Amino acid sequence: MAIHKPVALYPTFKELKDIPLDEFPELSSYLSSGPGWRKQNWLWGQEFLSYIGRNKSQHTYTRFRSEIEKFLLWSFVIKESPCDEFRKTDILDYADFCWKPPQTWISLTNHDKFQPKGDGNYVQNKAWSPYRLVVSKGDNSTPDKKKYRPSQQTLRATFTAIIAFYKYLMDEEYCVGNPAQLAKKDCRHFIKDAQVKDVKRLSEEQWLFLLETVTAMADDNPRFERNLFLIAALKTLFLRISEFSERPDWIPVMGHFWEDTDKNWWLKVYGKGRKLRDITVPSSFMPYLKRYRLYRGMSSLPLDGEKHPIVEKLRGSGGMTARQLSRLVQEVFDHAYETMKKQQGEEIARKFREVSTHWLRHTGASLEIERGRALKDLSEDLGHSSMATTDTVYVQSEDRKRAESGKNREV
């Protein structure tokens, strides 16, 4: 029997808080046309996601919305059973489904879930699907949905969200157990990882080439001053792209750069987990900050309480979204790739086809460890909850020694 293409269940957090279902007629009809438990399970999902949206970051809400939506769609369309009746075996069935979902549930690009109709209502976007086949940057082969498999990171995110969902349902006394917690340790798709950790980063030579490239771009055309400042900041201050973006609950402003009584400079950042932290700003970064401010017609150093967005739009006013900032970074990656390809060939340049914005944070942290900076200090700048996280992700000295000793083996 053919499996029906799923419908989107939840809009953005802003729309979710007071969602009038009559403005989403297709969703309302779908929920009302099935058994009564379908609407009830949807309402539980709405409650849970409203709680996440209020108390967690926008990124966490988006991630959890995706996972809860997939889980409830599976229970509605495939399992045809309410989630409060599931046992461990049902969750393991769901993990099998996630490992190989129907091709009609997979898309190749991100799409909005709902589209405005023009009369104040929203209709389902027929191009949307709950799963997405991610194609590696630089891979020009034809995408094949049959090859879709979730990564280990995606599987962990799936279980994290469903476990949190059941915990919420238990706290609200909607159900009496957490089958997802029990199922996680028995999921056959998890792989015990004893691999060498491959941190996605640039080498020091590649980083210097990137910095020289964007500096030359800014020297030739002032339009690229933003790009230069952003690239230098992400790498040197170990920032996530979202930490420089304008969000509903936080706008990064120049006044968040501040100087203490010992003439040390810091940057106040609102990061993951809705946590504020202060990052050390090295002397080597100050010329890039001064250059960007002078380009914008400001004083060379930030003033206390200054409200100008740290990275400003060229047209209009206000700060920029994470997606807009990512485009500025990608523009430099593309230029570095083309420049290096002309100078040194495709094989050497191809790293710039794979690189993403987060590589800059990894690059900065890895180079700091290699120069011998104390792990505790670096961990606090990175915003890690413990040094163990920093150690696991970035410290690879033993692996490097093993690789060096293994190079000279005889055949």
URVENPE-V164268 format. One record per pair of residues at least 12 apart in sequence whose C-alpha atoms are under 7 Angstrom apart, sorted by sequence separation. I is the first residue (numbers start at 0). J is the second residue. If there is no record, write none. Layout:
i->{I,I}
j->{J,J}
//
This chain:
i->{48,112,132,165,255,265,266,336,374,111,214,265,266,336,213,265,266,112,132,162,264,265,336,48,110,111,264,335,336,110,162,8,161,162,332,106,158,106,44,105,108,104,105,106,107,104,105,106,107,158,104,105,106,107,242,105,242,242,328,365,325,16,37,151,105,12,40,102,236,102,37,236,36,256,257,254,99,253,254,99,254,98,254,98,254,253,254,252,253,252,253,252,253,252,253,251,252,251,228,8,69,228,228,225,5,224,245,244,245,244,245,244,244,241,240,225,90,90,66,83,87,91,86,87,90,67,85,66,67,87,87,91,22,23,25,63,22,23,25,230,4,5,22,23,4,226,279,10,226,278,7,276,7,240,6,47,213,239,47,239,238,212,237,234,209,233,234,237,233,237,234,235,234,237,201,200,199,200,200,201,199,200,198,198,198,195,56,137,56,136,137,55,56,136,55}
j->{60,124,144,177,267,277,278,348,386,124,227,278,279,349,227,279,280,127,147,177,279,280,351,64,126,127,280,351,352,127,179,26,179,180,351,127,179,128,67,128,131,128,129,130,131,129,130,131,132,183,130,131,132,133,268,132,269,270,356,393,356,49,75,189,144,52,81,144,278,145,81,280,81,301,303,301,147,301,302,148,303,148,304,149,305,305,306,305,306,306,307,307,308,308,309,308,309,309,287,68,129,288,291,291,72,291,318,318,319,319,320,320,321,321,321,310,178,179,157,174,178,182,178,179,182,160,178,160,161,181,182,186,119,120,122,160,120,121,123,328,103,104,121,122,104,327,380,112,328,380,112,382,123,356,123,164,331,357,167,360,360,335,360,359,335,359,360,363,360,364,362,363,363,381,358,358,358,359,361,362,361,362,361,392,393,398,271,352,272,352,353,272,273,353,273}
//
